[in-house]
């Protein structure tokens, strides 16, 4: 499904809710209607036809395993704001992000490895990056299912799991505004009756992840919409399972893929 850009979030080898929703969409809107998900031989044949086996070998480079790594991500806002970069906490987390897996998957796939430079490990064979050939396309957010579609009138080009907040996410037509790769995050808090602004620096463990697309209201009914966006997440395991602060949250790798393709002014249309 991932190779057809019907993403299920982090790859963990478990048929959880995000995988089941992706499978339904792949069979309903994509090319998966004729493929029985319980037919292993048919799945293997389909994988060979479109990119090769599900797994491949990868030799760890110096960049794969190099830090610096943080001991932890602070909870205290002042301590977090003091960090110059909200990077990874381990080489395992870095590899999981690179290969779009859960934090446990690298070790489950490679139980006898130390994850050192030069070591050969098993990783998922990911698909090719998304390339949008259509011109008349838009984003459709299914708020009840927490799924984001990139589509035209005739077809679904791609889909991703997403996290929203039913009470705060604007349920109105919006448009894509500006992009901010590697954004800082501004956290305004009231402490002892006073307002304090904490600025968290960029990095994969920034509260809004590694990319940001602003959402704007350019219709008379929604011109008051501001401060909302599509963005990444430091916790890919929580996508479509947590509640956002009001924005639309995706995995870092999904928002990076999407943000690199979208034109400014593309519509985002929520549906129930």
Secondary structure, 3 states (H helix, E strand, C coil): CHHHCECCCCECCCCCHHHHHHHHHHHHHCCCCCCCCCCHHHHHHHHHHCCCCCEEEEECCHHHHCCCCCCCCCCCHHHHHCCCCCCCCCHHHHHHHHCCECCCHHHHHCCCCCCCCCCEEEEECCCCCCCCCCCCCEEEEECCCCEEEEECCCCEEEEEECECCCCCCCCCCEEEEEECCCCCEEEEEEECCEEEEEEECCCCCCCCCCCEEEEECCCCCCCCCCCEEEECCCCHHHCCCCCCCCCEECCHHHHHHHHCCCCCCCEEEEEC
